[in-house]
Each structure stands twice: as C-alpha cells, then as structure tokens.
Amino acid sequence: MSLQFFSSRLARCCFQRHRHSCRLSPSTPFLPSNEISSYNNGVVSTTVRTFASKKHKNLLKHTKGFRGRSKNCFRVAIRRLQKSWQYAYRDRRRKRREWSKLWIQRIQAGVRQYSWRYSQFMGCYKQSGMQLDRKSLAELAANEPFAFRSVVQVVEHTSSNGGNKIARAG
C-alpha cells in the first residue's frame, strides 16, 4: 500500500466521519463554542452549556503552565491539579521544617562559640523566661554577635548550675 493511497484514504475517512457527525447543513449559521446544537427535521435547536463548561474553564485556569495534556484536557487536568494540591500541602510543612532546622543550626553555631551545647542552652533559655523565638535568636547569632553574646550572658546568669557548659580542652 503506497503512502499516497493511505493518506487519501485517511483523509476520506476523516472527512466522512466529520460530515456524518456534524449533521448541520452548510447553510446553518456558525454557533458559539458554548452552545450545543441538534438538527431535527430541519429545525436547529440550541442549548447553552453553563455549569459544566464554567467549571471546566475555571479548573483549566489553575493548570496553566502544566506539561502535556495536563493543561488543556479536563480529565487529565483534574487529576494533575489534585496531585499538585497534595504536593503544595506537603511542601508547605516541609518548608517550615527546613527553616526550623536552619535556625537551630545557626543558634547551635552561635552558642558553641561560648562553650554551650544547643540543647542545654535552650533548656536554660526557657528557664530564664526570655521570650525570643528561634527565628530571632538565629538572626541574632548570624548577624548581631554582640547582642547574641548578651543573650548568652543573661542565660548564664539565670541558670542555676553555671549552665552545664562544655568542658574546655586545654
């Protein structure tokens, strides 16, 4: 079978399928895309789709930027969008976890300079009654060493047993 025969047969098949599924005469005026028409005994009746098409369009607005059929095919897009919402929910918590780990590392690096362990420092810090959170303590440890030193001194002063400092070697 030659390529020319195959392509002409395919074109004829597509044309026939389109011609028979359309059922509108060429003299029928153009209908907007949100209207469904049916041709019964020479009378064209139209109905306007509202809810489903609005729902589909609204959902497809959220899938802008997705790859493949996920951005324009409703059945694929709704599954991909639900999965993206799951990823977003998970990663919001993961982001908070990562920031908290970073703050702890910065505080730990700051208190190690003054011979403290992080866990012991935080225990004494809570007992001292100071109200700074980890985010502010990490900011002080990274960018304001003198202010952080004063916080460490207050914790040393208020701790009952001298702060359980790390024994210095040498």
Secondary structure, DSSP 8 states (H G I E B T S, - for coil): --HHHHHHHHHHHHHHHHHHHH---TTS----TTEEEEEETTEEEEEE--HHHHHHHHHHHHTTT--GGGGT-HHHHHHHHHHHHHHHHHHHHHHHHHHHHHHHHHHHHHHHTTT--HHHHHHHHHHHT----HHHHHHHHHH-HHHHHHHHHHHHHH-TTTT-------
